[in-house]
Amino acid sequence: MPINTSQRIEFLKNIHLFHSLEEEELLEIASNLEENEYASGQVILRQGAYGDRFFLIYSGKVKVLQERGRKEKTLAILDGEDYFGEIALLSRRRRTASVIAIEHVVLLSLNNNQLNFLFRKIRYLRRNFLVNVNSIRLAHQVNFKWLDRGEKIHFLAIKHPLILWRAVINRSLFIIYFMLFLSYFIVEGNMALAVLFGVLLLGMVLWLIWYRLVWGNNYYVVTNQRVIHLAKVFGYSESRHEAPLRTVLSVGVETSLDGRIWGYGNIVIRTYTGVIVFPLVAYPEQAAALIQEYWKRSKETSRRSQQADMEEVVRRHLGYAPKNPTLLKKSETPLPNAETPLKKRRTLPNPFQTRLEEGSKVTFRKHWYILMQRTFKSSLILAALFIIFVIVIVIETKIGFLSMTIMIGNIKIGLLLIAIAMTTILWLLFSGWAGWDWIYNYWDWQNDVYQITAEQIVDIERKPFGDEVRKDAALENILTTQYKREGLAAILLNFGTVEITVGGTKFNFYDVPKPSEVQQEIVQRMNLRIAQKNQGTVTAEGERIAEWMATYHRTIEEFQRKEDSNKNSK
């Protein structure tokens, strides 16, 4: 049955590409859409062909396949309200992937001429498309190793290029100014001022290079699981602040007059515990609409999945055949229990171990660099005493210095005796204190532990011969996570702090090695725990509903039997 105009307009309103368009503009687009149907297995687009049409999925599902040599890779599964074909169409390049229907599909499409006509006629329409195209292009250029399996990037951006060009132009004026003075002082033979302006010139050039690196190392990411602000200041700091998509409350935009003129602004994502800001993003209103769409879509997808799982549980309990065997199989797949580790890593026991796995429990300690900082003075004293001891032994071996004697009054005293006495005094004064200080700080370092189990995170601080403070929280209650590496030592040695927000409480895993991996492990275990609890909740609720339905049917049958019995007795 053909899709009428009103249905097309309602369909377009749900897609961010047509955000902020007037009713008349939506009507213009709807009237130009061409309707097509494809059967399961039919090829819609073929890799390598020229792009001349843009497609919107009205119903059904398709898969996006890319051929690399003799191998095929599935890039994505798309369904209702998704779209494809816009990149090749806007860039006038060949298709980079094939699209194949995996069930009966109804598509609405625009050809190249129609889309360009609408771009010229409808304000902001091209911007809406460019936000998505730029996001996909950038995603192809970077490789985030911390993404989970099955996690897809919906939005990816960096700061507006205008911010970089403004800095370049402003500093370029200073560079020209310094070059002129440098040339003048060289000609005049004033080498002192020439060297000064040469240093200033070099510093400004290095600053520009550094700023370019900083500008390109701030990424704003929204996936189907979380919202992430990734920031890296070259040679100084690195951080990743993220929140699960389920904790997002609203998505807003903040712009200045200058930003509205040049097309940039801040995207403000509010969560249960605070705000994640994507500053100075190009076309912020269009980008915010894209984020809002996928945020709402993720909630709807989760709701549908739980509803489908519950339906299968009810059908199974009542003895009916499964409506969707795939969902039933998924719900019956056992998840790791509390005794099963999420990852297995072999670790050799040693006194300076910073990561230890025991079943599903992973224990982290601070980086060995922190231990070195705490024990530096005592280690230096112990090393100095050892060196003095070695020097004395060498001198004695070479020249027999300690076998010599000296006269103190009428008493002849050997140098060996004096050396022994002085060494004993030094040991009592310094070595004993340094040794105890080293042991105390090592003990204190070893007692500060951070743990992740299958169900919770634990922060334990214990002072030798002192108090112990223990905090723990359930994994499913985590709202945001963030890691930071600050300072040259932290960057080079790869250690930093992981901050976890649970309600109004913050957990800080201070100075742990590989903080990005620690954060990622927390997120993985959190997602696994939430999946376990959701599965348990759905199963219990489904069983409860099924039992109610079975009780209802038994009651009806019993009532019917009594009615039949009463009629027969009459």
C-alpha positions, 0 to 999 in steps of 0.5 A, spaced: 500 500 500 503 506 497 505 511 503 501 517 503 503 524 504 501 525 511 505 519 513 511 521 509 511 528 513 510 524 520 516 519 518 521 525 516 519 529 523 523 523 526 529 524 522 534 529 524 536 530 517 530 534 517 530 538 524 527 545 524 524 544 517 517 548 516 511 544 515 511 547 508 518 545 507 517 538 509 511 537 504 516 539 499 521 534 500 515 528 502 512 530 495 519 529 491 520 522 495 520 516 490 517 509 494 521 503 492 520 496 495 526 490 495 525 483 497 530 479 502 537 478 499 536 483 493 542 488 492 540 495 493 546 499 492 553 495 489 560 497 491 564 501 486 558 504 483 557 512 482 552 515 487 546 518 484 541 517 489 539 517 497 535 512 501 531 513 507 528 506 510 521 506 511 520 499 514 525 493 514 532 492 515 538 492 510 546 490 511 551 494 509 557 490 506 564 492 504 569 487 500 576 488 502 580 483 497 576 476 497 573 478 504 566 481 506 565 485 512 558 487 515 559 494 517 552 496 519 545 493 520 540 499 518 532 499 520 527 504 520 528 511 520 536 510 518 538 512 511 544 511 507 547 513 500 548 520 502 556 520 502 557 518 495 552 523 493 554 529 496 562 527 495 560 525 488 564 519 489 563 511 488 560 507 493 564 504 498 560 499 500 554 495 498 547 495 501 543 488 501 536 487 504 535 482 509 528 482 509 522 486 505 524 493 505 520 499 503 525 505 501 524 512 500 529 516 496 531 522 492 536 523 486 542 527 486 538 533 482 532 533 487 536 533 493 541 539 490 534 543 488 532 542 495 538 544 498 538 550 494 531 551 496 530 549 503 535 553 509 539 549 513 537 542 509 545 542 507 547 543 514 543 537 517 546 533 512 553 535 512 553 534 520 552 527 519 557 526 513 563 530 517 561 525 522 562 519 518 568 521 515 572 523 521 570 516 524 573 513 518 580 517 519 580 515 527 581 508 530 578 508 538 581 502 540 577 502 547 570 501 543 566 495 545 564 490 540 558 492 537 559 499 539 557 504 534 559 511 533 553 515 531 556 522 532 563 524 532 566 531 531 572 536 533 572 543 534 570 548 529 576 549 524 575 557 525 578 556 532 584 554 529 584 559 523 583 564 528 589 562 532 593 561 526 592 568 523 593 572 530 600 568 531 602 569 524 602 577 525 606 576 531 611 571 527 611 577 522 613 582 527 618 578 530 621 576 523 622 584 521 625 585 528 630 579 527 632 582 520 633 589 522 637 587 528 641 582 524 643 588 519 644 593 525 649 588 528 645 588 534 646 580 536 643 580 543 637 583 540 637 578 534 638 572 539 632 575 543 627 575 537 630 569 534 628 565 540 621 569 541 620 567 533 622 560 535 617 559 541 611 562 537 612 557 531 613 551 536 606 554 540 603 554 533 605 547 532 603 545 539 596 548 538 594 545 532 596 538 535 591 540 541 586 542 537 586 536 533 586 531 539 579 533 542 574 529 540 566 529 542 563 522 541 556 519 542 555 511 541 549 507 541 552 506 549 555 512 551 557 519 551 564 521 551 569 527 551 576 525 549 581 531 550 588 530 550 593 536 551 600 534 547 605 533 552 601 535 558 595 531 559 589 526 557 582 525 559 576 521 557 570 523 561 564 519 559 557 517 561 552 511 559 547 514 554 541 511 559 543 517 564 542 522 559 537 527 561 537 533 556 541 535 550 541 543 549 545 548 545 549 554 547 551 559 542 554 566 542 553 572 537 559 570 533 558 563 534 551 564 530 554 568 525 560 563 523 556 556 525 559 554 531 557 553 539 557 548 545 553 542 545 551 541 553 549 534 555 546 534 562 546 527 565 544 525 572 550 527 575 552 533 571 554 536 565 558 533 559 560 539 554 562 539 547 565 546 546 565 550 539 562 544 535 560 546 527 553 547 526 551 545 534 543 545 533 544 540 527 549 536 531 544 536 538 538 534 533 542 528 531 544 526 538 537 527 541 535 522 535 539 517 537 538 518 544 531 517 544 532 511 539 536 507 544 531 508 549 526 505 544 530 500 542 532 497 549 524 498 550 522 493 544 528 488 546 525 488 553 518 487 551 520 482 546 524 478 551 518 478 556 514 475 550 518 469 549 519 468 556 511 468 557 510 464 551 515 459 553 512 458 560 505 457 557 508 452 553 507 455 546 512 455 540 517 461 540 515 466 536 522 468 535 527 463 536 533 468 536 531 472 542 529 465 546 536 463 545 539 469 547 535 470 553 537 462 555 545 464 554 548 464 560 552 470 563 558 470 566 557 469 574 561 472 580 566 467 579 568 468 572 573 473 570 571 478 565 578 477 562 584 472 563 591 475 564 597 471 567 600 475 572 606 473 576 606 474 583 611 479 585 612 484 591 611 490 586 605 487 582 600 493 580 594 488 577 592 482 580 586 477 578 583 472 583 577 469 579 572 475 577 576 480 582 581 484 579 585 488 584 589 495 582 595 498 586 598 505 584 603 505 579 610 503 581 613 511 580 608 513 586 612 508 590 619 511 588 617 518 589 615 516 597 621 512 598 626 516 594 629 519 600 630 513 604 632 509 597 638 515 596 640 514 603 641 506 603 644 507 596 649 512 599 651 507 605 652 502 600 656 506 596 660 508 602 661 501 604 663 499 597 668 504 597 671 502 603 672 495 601 675 497 595 680 502 598 682 496 603 683 491 598 688 496 594 692 499 599 690 496 606 688 502 608 684 499 614 690 495 617 694 502 618 694 505 625 695 512 628 697 514 635 692 518 639 696 520 645 700 514 648 694 509 645 695 506 638 688 505 634 687 501 628 684 505 622 680 499 621 677 500 628 675 507 627 672 505 620 668 500 624 665 505 629 664 510 624 660 505 620 656 503 626 654 510 628 652 511 620 648 505 620 644 506 627 643 514 625 641 513 618 640 506 615 635 504 621 631 510 619 631 509 612 630 502 612 624 503 616 621 509 612 622 505 606 618 499 609 613 503 611 612 507 605 612 500 601 607 497 606 602 504 605 603 503 598 601 496 598 595 497 602 592 502 598 588 498 593 582 498 588 578 493 586 573 491 581 568 485 582 563 482 578 558 486 582 561 492 585 567 497 585 571 497 592 576 503 594 580 501 600 585 505 604 589 502 610 594 505 614 600 501 617 598 500 624 592 505 623 585 506 620 582 502 614 577 506 610 573 502 605 568 504 600 564 500 595 558 501 590 554 496 585 556 497 578 549 498 576 549 504 580 555 508 576 553 514 572 559 517 569 566 515 569 573 519 567 580 518 567 586 523 567 593 523 565 596 529 568 604 531 567 609 529 563 611 523 568 604 520 567 604 521 560 610 518 559 609 512 564 602 511 562 598 512 569 593 517 572 586 517 576 580 514 574 574 518 577 567 514 578 561 517 580 556 513 583 550 517 585 552 523 589 559 520 591 565 519 587 570 514 587 577 515 585 582 510 583 589 514 584 595 513 580 593 507 577 597 504 571 594 504 564 588 508 566 584 508 560 584 500 560 582 501 567 576 505 566 574 501 560 574 495 564 569 498 569 565 500 563 565 493 560 563 490 567 558 495 568 554 494 562 555 486 563 552 487 570 546 491 567 545 486 562 545 481 567 540 484 572 535 486 566 535 479 564 533 477 571 528 482 571 525 481 564 525 473 566 522 474 573 517 479 570 515 474 564 514 468 569 510 472 574 505 475 568 505 468 565 503 465 572 497 470 572 495 468 565 495 461 567 491 462 573 486 466 570 485 461 565 485 455 570 480 460 574 476 461 567 476 453 566 474 451 573 468 456 573 466 453 566 466 446 569 462 448 574 457 452 570 456 446 565 456 441 572 450 446 574 446 445 567 447 438 567 444 437 574 438 441 572 
